[in-house]
Amino acid sequence: MSIQHFTDANFKKEVLDSELPVLVDFWASWCGPCKMIAPFVDDLAKEYSGKMKIGKVDVDANSKVATQYGIMSIPTIIFFKKGKVMSQLVGAVSKLDLKRKIEENL
C-alpha cells in the first residue's frame, strides 16, 4: 500500500477510527526537512503495508487537524493507536530512527 493522504474531512475515519496503528506525517510543500524525509516515509508505507497505516497531512490545506494536535513545527510525525496519540517525532529523522519508532508503535 502506498502513502495515504489524510485531510480535515477524513481524519476521524482514516486515523482515529483505524483498526491498524497509524503514522501521520504533518508536512507542507515548502518545507525542506519535510522533503528530506518524504522518501523514507514512502518506502516505509510500502514496507509496513497491512501492519501500519502511513499517511500525510498537508498542514496548509488541513489547518483544523494541524491546530487540533498543536503542530507548531514541521515535519511532525505522530503515531496513533485506537484513536490515541502514542508518540511523536519533531524535525527530520533518519530512516533507521523512523523505522525504530514504527516498531515501537506497532
C-alpha positions as CSV (number, residue, x, y, z in Angstrom):
1,M,0.0,0.0,0.0
2,S,1.3,3.4,-0.8
3,I,1.2,6.6,1.3
4,Q,-2.3,7.8,2.1
5,H,-3.4,11.4,2.3
6,F,-5.4,12.4,5.4
7,T,-7.5,15.6,5.4
8,D,-9.6,17.5,7.9
9,A,-12.6,15.7,6.3
10,N,-11.3,12.1,6.5
11,F,-9.0,12.2,9.6
12,K,-11.5,10.8,12.0
13,K,-12.4,7.8,9.8
14,E,-8.9,7.1,8.4
15,V,-6.8,7.8,11.5
16,L,-8.8,7.9,14.7
17,D,-11.2,5.0,13.8
18,S,-8.5,2.9,12.2
19,E,-8.1,-0.7,13.3
20,L,-4.4,-0.5,12.5
21,P,-1.8,1.8,14.2
22,V,-1.3,4.9,12.1
23,L,1.7,7.1,11.4
24,V,0.7,10.7,10.4
25,D,3.4,12.9,8.8
26,F,2.4,16.6,9.1
27,W,4.2,18.4,6.3
28,A,4.0,21.3,3.8
29,S,5.2,21.6,0.2
30,W,7.6,24.5,1.1
31,C,9.3,22.6,4.0
32,G,12.8,21.5,3.2
33,P,13.1,18.9,6.0
34,C,9.7,17.5,5.0
35,K,11.1,16.9,1.5
36,M,14.1,15.2,3.0
37,I,12.1,12.6,4.9
38,A,9.4,12.1,2.3
39,P,11.2,9.2,0.5
40,F,11.7,7.4,3.9
41,V,8.0,7.7,4.7
42,D,7.0,6.5,1.2
43,D,9.3,3.4,1.5
44,L,8.1,2.6,5.0
45,A,4.5,2.9,3.9
46,K,5.1,0.0,1.4
47,E,7.2,-2.0,3.9
48,Y,4.6,-1.8,6.7
49,S,1.6,-2.3,4.5
50,G,-1.1,-4.3,6.3
51,K,0.7,-3.7,9.7
52,M,0.5,0.1,10.0
53,K,-1.4,2.8,8.0
54,I,1.0,5.5,7.0
55,G,-0.1,8.9,5.6
56,K,0.4,12.6,5.4
57,V,-1.5,15.7,6.3
58,D,-0.7,18.9,4.4
59,V,-0.8,21.5,7.2
60,D,-1.5,24.3,4.8
61,A,-4.6,22.6,3.3
62,N,-5.8,21.0,6.6
63,S,-5.3,23.5,9.3
64,K,-8.1,22.1,11.5
65,V,-6.3,18.8,12.2
66,A,-2.9,20.6,12.5
67,T,-4.3,23.0,15.1
68,Q,-6.1,20.2,17.0
69,Y,-2.8,18.4,17.5
70,G,-0.8,21.6,18.2
71,I,1.5,21.3,15.2
72,M,4.0,24.2,15.6
73,S,7.0,22.8,13.7
74,I,7.1,20.5,10.7
75,P,7.8,17.8,9.9
76,T,6.0,16.4,12.9
77,I,5.2,12.7,12.9
78,I,2.5,11.4,15.3
79,F,1.7,7.8,16.0
80,F,-1.9,6.9,16.8
81,K,-3.3,3.6,18.1
82,K,-7.0,3.2,18.6
83,G,-7.5,6.9,18.2
84,K,-5.0,7.9,20.9
85,V,-1.6,9.7,20.4
86,M,1.1,7.2,21.3
87,S,4.2,9.1,20.5
88,Q,5.6,12.0,18.4
89,L,8.7,13.0,16.5
90,V,9.5,16.6,15.5
91,G,12.0,17.5,12.8
92,A,13.8,15.5,10.2
93,V,14.9,12.0,11.3
94,S,16.8,9.2,9.7
95,K,15.1,6.3,8.1
96,L,16.5,4.0,10.7
97,D,15.2,6.2,13.6
98,L,11.8,6.3,11.9
99,K,11.8,2.5,11.4
100,R,12.7,2.0,15.1
101,K,9.8,4.3,16.2
102,I,7.4,2.4,13.9
103,E,8.4,-0.9,15.5
104,E,7.8,0.6,19.0
105,N,4.3,1.7,18.0
106,L,3.1,-1.5,16.3
